[in-house]
Each structure stands twice: as structure tokens, then as C-alpha cells.
Amino acid sequence: MLAELAASFHRAVVILGAFYLTFAVMIAIILCIVIFFVVRMFVKFRQFRGPSQVLCPETGSIAIIRINALRAAVSGAVANPDLYVSECSLWPERQGCGQDCVCMISLAPFAADRLRS
């Protein structure tokens, strides 16, 4: 009878250990995925946070623009970032433009042609 109790206790401990191990592995996988996307968002934020010099497609002149870095970082976590101009040196005169200049911004991280802030 004592042997049966010890065997039952041993089985319960093994099942509980297997449950905790499975739970720990799932938590580790979820943490790795979350860390991957947070790091990716941080890189995108750093990439688009400063001013950029672009050629305005509407006027043909040089413009200094700032991209909404937070929006680019969040949208760039899983796909290509959604680039939206938040400031432009040609505004307010050309505020209603189509923002076609964002196509000229390099999507490579930390592009060399970016201006220093």
C-alpha cells in the first residue's frame, strides 16, 4: 500500500513537472517573439526619428522633412513602415501636398544620407 502511494506521488510529480516545463517553454517562446518585435520597432524608430533631406517632387526643390517616427516604428514591426511626414521645411505653403517625397527616403537602417540632428 505504501509502495502504491509512493508510485502515485511519483507520477503526480512527473506530470506536474512536465506541465511546468511546458509552461516555461511557452513563456520563453512568447518572450523571444515579443523581444524581437520590440527591438525591430526600436530600430525603425531610430531610423526615422531625425530630419531627412529630400527633393520635393512637386516643386523640384530641396526640403527638410521629419517622419512621424512612432507611427513608422509601430507599423514597421511586422511589415514595411507607414511613412507620414510630420514636419516639412516647405510648409505651411505646401501643407496639403501628397507627401510623395517619402518614397525617396531609404528604408535601409541608419542610411548614410540622413541629416544629423
Secondary structure as GFF3:
##gff-version 3
##sequence-region A 1 117
A	DSSP	alpha_helix	2	48	.	.	.	ID=ss1
A	DSSP	beta_strand	51	55	.	.	.	ID=ss2
A	DSSP	beta_strand	62	67	.	.	.	ID=ss3
A	DSSP	alpha_helix	69	75	.	.	.	ID=ss4
A	DSSP	beta_strand	85	88	.	.	.	ID=ss5
A	DSSP	three_ten_helix	100	104	.	.	.	ID=ss6
###
